[in-house]
């Protein structure tokens, strides 16, 4: 087995479905903005939000190959466009209210908690490398009860860069002093998770889940599982109860 297990989050450990196209989202969000003096019509707010997120203006550093947006800056800008200077707390609450409105379901895949517990019993180090926004993900990890399993968590919105950019992987390796040959990257996206980690010299485990992008060709990974099944993943890596202690790497 490996010393270090690096997980993607959404689509690998967490099953999530969001929908930003629902009219109800923008009706309620415009009402929320209006409570604080930023009056928008629903369609106006949606258009302004999409314009800000599409332009890439609110990325940390535009010279990165895969820059990450700062979603808090988008919600703040929407207030300021109406002459309102929001507090950091209001921006946070606005973003989280938006997340609640757009989330249709959020749950762990079956067997995730048991897998993480088993890895910890085996003395393995667990890391999370996620293309995500901290104002959403930090609270969702806590809500799902898995935040305490990880020895390190890197979220792209904090770093200004996202997978598959080598800098994001390098930051994880440098921050926690990891050696690529001792790491296994587990993810559901053949480009961002698998190709990105492979370029860094890591072994990879591709798991095709219900929200994985379509595979246009044979996935090039150390391990490939074309159907989400955490129990089967554990079997492949020698992590079932009967296999514990038998496989070491």
C-alpha positions as CSV (number, residue, x, y, z in Angstrom):
1,X,0.0,0.0,0.0
2,X,1.0,3.6,-0.3
3,X,2.0,6.0,2.5
4,X,-0.1,8.9,1.2
5,X,-3.6,8.9,-0.3
6,X,-4.7,12.1,-2.0
7,X,-8.4,12.4,-2.7
8,X,-10.4,14.6,-5.0
9,X,-13.7,15.5,-3.3
10,X,-16.8,16.1,-5.4
11,X,-17.6,13.1,-7.6
12,X,-15.0,11.0,-5.7
13,X,-16.0,11.1,-2.0
14,X,-19.1,13.3,-2.3
15,X,-22.1,13.0,-4.5
16,X,-23.4,16.4,-5.3
17,X,-25.8,18.0,-7.8
18,X,-26.2,21.7,-8.1
19,X,-28.4,23.7,-10.5
20,X,-27.8,27.4,-11.0
21,X,-30.4,27.7,-13.8
22,X,-33.5,27.4,-11.6
23,X,-35.6,30.6,-11.7
24,X,-36.3,30.2,-8.0
25,X,-32.6,30.6,-7.2
26,X,-32.4,34.0,-8.6
27,X,-35.8,35.1,-7.3
28,X,-34.7,34.3,-3.7
29,X,-31.1,35.5,-4.1
30,X,-32.4,38.9,-5.5
31,X,-34.7,39.1,-2.5
32,X,-31.7,38.5,-0.2
33,X,-29.6,41.2,-1.9
34,X,-32.6,43.5,-1.6
35,X,-32.8,43.1,2.2
36,X,-29.4,44.8,2.3
37,X,-30.1,47.6,-0.1
38,X,-28.8,46.0,-3.3
39,X,-32.0,45.8,-5.4
40,X,-31.9,43.5,-8.4
41,X,-34.5,41.9,-10.6
42,X,-33.9,38.1,-10.8
43,X,-32.8,38.1,-14.4
44,X,-30.6,41.1,-13.9
45,X,-28.8,39.5,-10.9
46,X,-28.3,36.2,-12.8
47,X,-26.8,38.0,-15.8
48,X,-24.5,40.1,-13.6
49,X,-23.3,37.0,-11.7
50,X,-22.7,35.1,-14.9
51,X,-20.8,38.0,-16.4
52,X,-18.5,38.3,-13.4
53,X,-17.8,34.5,-13.2
54,X,-17.2,34.2,-17.0
55,X,-14.7,37.0,-17.4
56,X,-12.1,35.6,-15.0
57,X,-11.6,39.0,-13.5
58,X,-11.7,37.6,-10.0
59,X,-8.9,35.1,-10.3
60,X,-5.9,35.4,-8.1
61,X,-3.4,35.7,-10.8
62,X,-4.2,35.6,-14.5
63,X,-0.7,34.2,-15.6
64,X,-1.5,30.8,-14.1
65,X,-2.4,28.0,-16.6
66,X,-5.5,27.1,-14.6
67,X,-6.4,30.2,-12.5
68,X,-9.1,29.8,-9.9
69,X,-11.9,32.3,-9.3
70,X,-12.5,34.0,-6.0
71,X,-16.2,33.6,-5.6
72,X,-16.4,35.9,-2.5
73,X,-15.2,38.7,-4.7
74,X,-18.1,38.1,-7.1
75,X,-20.7,38.3,-4.4
76,X,-19.1,41.4,-3.0
77,X,-19.0,43.0,-6.4
78,X,-22.7,42.5,-6.9
79,X,-23.3,44.5,-3.7
80,X,-20.9,47.2,-4.7
81,X,-22.5,47.6,-8.1
82,X,-25.5,48.8,-6.3
83,X,-23.6,51.2,-4.0
84,X,-23.5,48.8,-1.0
85,X,-20.2,48.1,0.9
86,X,-20.9,44.7,2.5
87,X,-19.0,43.3,5.5
88,X,-17.0,40.1,5.1
89,X,-19.6,38.3,7.2
90,X,-22.4,39.4,4.8
91,X,-20.4,38.2,1.8
92,X,-19.9,34.8,3.4
93,X,-23.5,34.4,4.3
94,X,-24.6,35.5,0.8
95,X,-22.3,32.9,-0.8
96,X,-23.5,30.2,1.4
97,X,-27.2,31.1,0.9
98,X,-26.5,30.8,-2.8
99,X,-24.9,27.4,-2.3
100,X,-27.9,26.2,-0.4
101,X,-30.3,27.5,-3.1
102,X,-28.4,25.7,-5.9
103,X,-27.7,22.4,-4.2
104,X,-30.2,19.7,-5.0
105,X,-28.4,17.0,-3.1
106,X,-25.2,16.5,-1.1
107,X,-24.1,13.2,0.4
108,X,-21.2,10.8,0.8
109,X,-20.9,7.9,-1.5
110,X,-21.7,4.7,0.3
111,X,-18.6,3.3,2.1
112,X,-16.6,6.5,2.2
113,X,-16.5,6.9,5.9
114,X,-15.5,3.3,6.4
115,X,-12.7,3.6,3.9
116,X,-11.3,6.7,5.5
117,X,-11.4,5.1,8.9
118,X,-9.7,1.9,7.6
119,X,-6.9,4.0,6.1
120,X,-6.3,5.8,9.3
121,X,-6.2,2.5,11.2
122,X,-3.5,1.4,8.8
123,X,-1.5,4.5,9.7
124,X,-1.8,6.2,6.3
125,X,-1.8,9.9,5.6
126,X,-4.8,11.3,3.9
127,X,-5.0,14.5,1.9
128,X,-7.7,16.4,0.0
129,X,-6.9,18.3,-3.2
130,X,-10.1,19.9,-4.4
131,X,-11.1,22.4,-7.2
132,X,-13.6,24.2,-5.0
133,X,-14.5,27.3,-3.0
134,X,-13.6,27.3,0.7
135,X,-16.8,29.2,1.6
136,X,-18.7,26.2,0.4
137,X,-16.4,23.2,0.9
138,X,-15.2,23.9,4.5
139,X,-18.7,23.8,5.8
140,X,-19.8,20.9,3.6
141,X,-16.9,18.8,4.8
142,X,-18.0,19.5,8.4
143,X,-21.6,18.8,7.6
144,X,-20.7,15.4,6.1
145,X,-18.5,14.6,9.0
146,X,-15.3,13.9,7.2
147,X,-13.2,17.0,7.8
148,X,-11.3,15.3,10.7
149,X,-9.9,12.5,8.6
150,X,-7.5,14.5,6.6
151,X,-3.9,15.3,7.5
152,X,-4.0,18.2,5.0
153,X,-6.6,20.0,2.8
154,X,-5.8,22.2,-0.1
155,X,-8.7,24.0,-1.8
156,X,-8.1,25.8,-5.1
157,X,-9.8,29.0,-4.1
158,X,-7.2,29.5,-1.4
159,X,-4.3,28.9,-3.7
160,X,-5.5,30.8,-6.8
161,X,-4.8,27.8,-9.0
162,X,-6.6,24.5,-9.7
163,X,-6.0,21.0,-11.0
164,X,-4.5,20.0,-13.4
165,X,-2.1,22.8,-13.0
166,X,1.3,21.3,-11.8
167,X,1.6,24.2,-9.3
168,X,-1.4,23.0,-7.3
169,X,0.0,19.5,-7.0
170,X,3.5,20.9,-6.2
171,X,2.1,23.0,-3.5
172,X,0.6,19.9,-1.8
173,X,3.8,18.0,-2.1
174,X,5.9,20.9,-0.8
175,X,3.6,21.9,2.0
176,X,3.4,18.4,3.5
177,X,6.8,17.2,2.4
178,X,5.5,14.3,0.3
179,X,7.3,12.2,-2.2
180,X,5.4,11.5,-5.4
181,X,6.4,7.8,-5.5
182,X,4.7,7.3,-2.1
183,X,1.4,8.9,-3.2
184,X,-1.7,7.7,-4.8
185,X,-4.1,10.2,-6.3
186,X,-7.8,9.1,-6.4
187,X,-10.2,11.0,-8.5
188,X,-13.1,10.9,-10.9
189,X,-11.8,13.2,-13.6
190,X,-9.3,11.8,-16.1
191,X,-7.9,15.2,-16.9
192,X,-7.8,17.3,-13.7
193,X,-7.1,14.4,-11.3
194,X,-5.5,11.6,-13.2
195,X,-3.4,13.4,-15.9
196,X,-2.4,16.1,-13.5
197,X,-1.1,13.7,-10.9
198,X,0.5,11.4,-13.4
199,X,2.6,14.3,-14.7
200,X,3.9,14.8,-11.1
201,X,5.1,11.1,-11.0
202,X,2.2,9.8,-8.8
203,X,0.3,6.6,-9.2
204,X,-3.4,7.2,-9.9
205,X,-6.7,5.6,-9.3
206,X,-9.5,6.7,-11.7
207,X,-13.1,6.0,-10.5
208,X,-15.9,6.8,-12.9
209,X,-18.8,8.3,-10.9
210,X,-22.2,9.7,-11.8
211,X,-20.7,13.2,-12.2
212,X,-17.5,12.3,-14.0
213,X,-16.9,14.0,-17.4
214,X,-17.4,11.7,-20.4
215,X,-14.3,9.6,-21.2
216,X,-13.3,10.1,-24.8
217,X,-10.6,7.5,-24.8
218,X,-9.2,4.7,-22.6
219,X,-8.2,6.2,-19.2
220,X,-4.5,6.1,-18.6
221,X,-4.3,5.4,-14.9
222,X,-2.5,2.9,-12.6
223,X,-5.9,1.6,-11.5
224,X,-9.2,2.1,-13.4
225,X,-12.7,1.5,-12.1
226,X,-15.5,2.4,-14.4
227,X,-18.3,2.3,-11.8
228,X,-18.4,4.0,-8.5
229,X,-18.1,1.4,-5.8
230,X,-16.0,2.2,-2.7
231,X,-16.0,-1.4,-1.6
232,X,-14.5,-2.5,-4.8
233,X,-11.9,0.3,-4.6
234,X,-10.9,-1.0,-1.2
235,X,-10.5,-4.5,-2.5
236,X,-8.3,-3.4,-5.4
237,X,-6.0,-1.6,-3.0
238,X,-6.0,-4.4,-0.4
239,X,-8.0,-2.4,2.1
240,X,-10.7,-4.8,3.1
241,X,-10.9,-6.0,6.7
242,X,-9.5,-9.4,5.7
243,X,-6.7,-7.8,3.7
244,X,-5.6,-5.3,6.4
245,X,-2.0,-5.7,7.2
246,X,-1.3,-8.0,4.3
247,X,-0.2,-5.4,1.8
248,X,2.4,-2.8,2.5
249,X,4.2,-0.4,0.3
